[in-house]
Amino acid sequence: MTDFQVLYQKSDVKEFRAYVLKDQQEQLWEKYAALNKLASQPNIVFAGDSITEFFPVHEMLQSELKLYNRGIHGINSLQLLDHIDSQILDLKPSKVFLLIGVNDLKNRQPEEICETVREIIDKIQQKLPETQIFLLSVFPMNESPEFIRTPSLRSNKSISILNKSLSHLASDKVKWLDVHDLLCDESGQLCCDLTVDGLHLTIDGYTIISKIIQQYL
């Protein structure tokens, strides 16, 4: 039997995965752009990558305002910046919950990522000066061998460095929500009971996050 990681990293397989991912992302950006025309204000937006996309906000959060999930799997902060209109600005939200950066760690340094997140925040504040921004810490991962699909080229060490940099972006209009440690086990890994693959959360994991976010809705 072919080792999963060997197959996963084969050049032709990687090329096919990249093609499929790009197509799926483009479809979601187009879908969001169309849905945004139907959106009502005031509202609250959740923007980010797959960890946001898979967050069942409508089932797990309660708010008098409309909740819109604008997560897109596989994107990094540069892509969010490029598509900030369809994922955030077009909705003119009263509040934005932003979680982004873990995918950047595959090939970018924490300092670079933080600068891009700063640009995202600056653009939101320029276009929507009344919008309150909630910046979530990047979640931990579980680096145990049991998660054979745990994404490579990322580590809890790099996540911690990134979170330290991101925390400095807090201001009167940017609330830093540090939820990282709430998801960790005693060794600093993402708790096995809270993850499906070493990176993404189970419903129990999202329940922990929901309790924090609910306080700010």
C-alpha positions as CSV (number, residue, x, y, z in Angstrom):
1,M,0.0,0.0,0.0
2,T,1.3,3.5,-0.9
3,D,2.2,5.6,2.0
4,F,-0.3,8.4,2.3
5,Q,2.2,11.2,2.8
6,V,4.3,10.0,-0.1
7,L,1.3,10.0,-2.4
8,Y,0.1,13.3,-1.0
9,Q,3.4,15.0,-1.8
10,K,3.9,13.6,-5.3
11,S,4.4,16.4,-7.8
12,D,1.5,15.4,-10.1
13,V,-0.8,14.9,-7.1
14,K,0.2,18.3,-5.7
15,E,-0.4,20.0,-9.0
16,F,-3.9,18.4,-9.3
17,R,-4.7,19.4,-5.7
18,A,-3.6,23.0,-6.3
19,Y,-5.8,23.2,-9.5
20,V,-8.9,21.8,-7.7
21,L,-8.3,24.1,-4.7
22,K,-7.9,27.2,-6.9
23,D,-11.1,26.4,-8.7
24,Q,-13.1,25.8,-5.5
25,Q,-11.8,29.1,-4.1
26,E,-12.8,31.1,-7.2
27,Q,-16.3,29.6,-7.1
28,L,-16.6,30.6,-3.4
29,W,-15.5,34.2,-4.1
30,E,-18.0,34.4,-6.9
31,K,-20.7,33.0,-4.7
32,Y,-20.0,35.4,-1.9
33,A,-19.9,38.4,-4.2
34,A,-23.4,37.4,-5.4
35,L,-24.8,36.7,-1.9
36,N,-23.4,40.0,-0.6
37,K,-25.9,41.9,-2.8
38,L,-28.7,40.2,-0.8
39,A,-27.1,40.9,2.6
40,S,-28.8,43.0,5.2
41,Q,-27.2,45.6,7.6
42,P,-26.3,45.7,10.3
43,N,-24.5,42.4,10.4
44,I,-21.5,40.5,11.7
45,V,-18.9,38.8,9.5
46,F,-16.6,35.9,10.1
47,A,-13.7,36.0,7.7
48,G,-10.7,33.7,7.2
49,D,-9.7,30.3,5.9
50,S,-11.1,26.8,6.3
51,I,-11.2,27.0,10.1
52,T,-13.7,29.8,9.7
53,E,-15.5,28.2,6.8
54,F,-16.2,25.0,8.8
55,F,-17.3,27.0,11.9
56,P,-21.1,26.5,12.1
57,V,-21.8,30.0,13.3
58,H,-25.5,29.9,12.8
59,E,-26.0,26.8,14.9
60,M,-23.5,27.8,17.7
61,L,-23.9,31.5,18.1
62,Q,-26.8,33.7,19.0
63,S,-27.2,37.3,17.8
64,E,-29.9,39.9,17.0
65,L,-27.7,40.8,14.0
66,K,-27.3,38.7,10.9
67,L,-24.3,36.4,10.9
68,Y,-22.3,35.9,7.7
69,N,-19.6,33.3,7.3
70,R,-17.0,34.3,4.7
71,G,-14.4,31.6,5.3
72,I,-12.6,30.0,2.3
73,H,-10.6,26.9,2.7
74,G,-6.9,27.0,1.8
75,I,-6.5,30.8,1.6
76,N,-3.7,32.8,3.2
77,S,-3.7,36.4,4.4
78,L,-2.5,37.7,1.0
79,Q,-5.5,36.1,-0.7
80,L,-7.8,37.5,1.9
81,L,-6.3,41.0,1.3
82,D,-6.8,40.5,-2.5
83,H,-10.5,39.5,-2.0
84,I,-11.3,41.6,1.0
85,D,-14.3,43.1,-0.9
86,S,-16.2,39.8,-1.3
87,Q,-15.2,38.4,2.1
88,I,-15.6,41.6,4.2
89,L,-16.1,45.1,2.8
90,D,-19.1,44.5,0.5
91,L,-21.1,43.4,3.6
92,K,-20.4,46.6,5.5
93,P,-20.4,44.7,8.8
94,S,-20.7,46.3,12.2
95,K,-18.3,43.7,13.5
96,V,-15.7,41.5,11.9
97,F,-14.2,38.4,13.5
98,L,-10.9,37.7,11.7
99,L,-8.9,34.5,11.8
100,I,-6.1,34.1,9.3
101,G,-2.5,33.2,9.0
102,V,-2.0,29.5,9.6
103,N,-1.8,28.7,5.8
104,D,0.8,31.5,5.3
105,L,3.1,29.6,7.6
106,K,3.8,27.0,4.9
107,N,6.0,29.5,3.1
108,R,6.1,32.9,4.8
109,Q,7.7,34.2,8.0
110,P,5.5,35.3,10.9
111,E,6.6,38.9,10.6
112,E,5.6,39.0,6.9
113,I,2.2,37.5,7.8
114,C,1.6,40.0,10.5
115,E,2.3,42.9,8.1
116,T,-0.3,41.5,5.7
117,V,-2.8,41.2,8.5
118,R,-2.0,44.8,9.4
119,E,-2.8,45.8,5.8
120,I,-6.1,43.9,6.0
121,I,-7.0,45.8,9.2
122,D,-5.9,49.1,7.8
123,K,-8.1,48.6,4.7
124,I,-11.1,47.7,6.8
125,Q,-10.6,50.8,9.0
126,Q,-10.2,53.0,5.9
127,K,-13.3,51.8,4.2
128,L,-15.4,51.0,7.3
129,P,-14.2,53.3,10.1
130,E,-17.1,52.4,12.4
131,T,-16.6,48.6,12.1
132,Q,-15.2,46.9,15.2
133,I,-12.5,44.3,14.4
134,F,-12.0,41.2,16.6
135,L,-8.7,39.5,15.7
136,L,-8.5,35.9,16.9
137,S,-5.2,34.2,17.7
138,V,-4.2,31.4,15.3
139,F,-5.2,28.1,16.8
140,P,-2.6,25.5,17.9
141,M,-2.1,22.3,15.9
142,N,-1.4,18.7,16.9
143,E,1.9,17.5,15.6
144,S,1.4,13.9,16.6
145,P,2.2,11.2,14.0
146,E,-1.3,9.8,14.5
147,F,-2.6,12.7,12.3
148,I,-1.0,11.6,9.0
149,R,-2.7,14.5,7.2
150,T,-1.3,17.1,9.6
151,P,-0.2,19.9,7.3
152,S,3.6,20.0,6.9
153,L,5.8,23.1,7.0
154,R,3.9,24.5,10.0
155,S,4.5,24.1,13.7
156,N,3.3,25.2,17.1
157,K,6.5,27.1,17.5
158,S,5.8,29.2,14.4
159,I,2.2,29.7,15.4
160,S,3.3,31.0,18.8
161,I,5.7,33.5,17.1
162,L,2.9,34.6,14.8
163,N,0.4,35.1,17.6
164,K,2.9,37.2,19.6
165,S,3.3,39.5,16.6
166,L,-0.5,39.6,15.9
167,S,-1.2,40.5,19.5
168,H,0.6,43.8,18.9
169,L,-2.0,44.8,16.4
170,A,-4.6,45.4,19.1
171,S,-6.0,48.9,19.5
172,D,-9.2,50.7,20.5
173,K,-10.8,49.4,17.3
174,V,-9.1,46.0,17.2
175,K,-9.9,43.6,20.0
176,W,-7.3,40.8,20.4
177,L,-9.0,37.5,21.3
178,D,-6.4,35.1,22.5
179,V,-8.1,31.7,22.5
180,H,-4.9,29.6,21.7
181,D,-4.3,28.2,25.1
182,L,-7.9,27.2,25.6
183,L,-7.5,24.5,22.9
184,C,-4.2,23.1,24.1
185,D,-3.4,20.0,26.1
186,E,-0.8,19.9,28.9
187,S,2.0,19.6,26.3
188,G,0.9,22.7,24.3
189,Q,-0.5,20.6,21.4
190,L,-4.1,21.0,20.0
191,C,-6.0,18.6,22.2
192,C,-6.7,15.4,20.4
193,D,-10.4,15.5,21.5
194,L,-10.8,18.9,19.8
195,T,-9.5,18.1,16.4
196,V,-10.4,15.9,13.4
197,D,-7.0,16.0,11.7
198,G,-4.5,17.8,13.8
199,L,-5.5,21.3,12.5
200,H,-9.3,21.6,12.1
201,L,-11.7,21.6,15.1
202,T,-14.4,19.2,16.2
203,I,-17.7,20.6,17.4
204,D,-16.3,20.4,20.9
205,G,-13.4,22.6,19.8
206,Y,-15.8,25.1,18.2
207,T,-17.9,25.1,21.3
208,I,-14.9,26.4,23.3
209,I,-14.4,29.2,20.7
210,S,-18.1,30.0,20.6
211,K,-18.3,30.7,24.3
212,I,-15.6,33.4,23.9
213,I,-17.0,34.9,20.8
214,Q,-20.6,35.0,22.1
215,Q,-19.5,37.5,24.7
216,Y,-18.9,40.0,22.0
217,L,-21.9,39.6,19.7
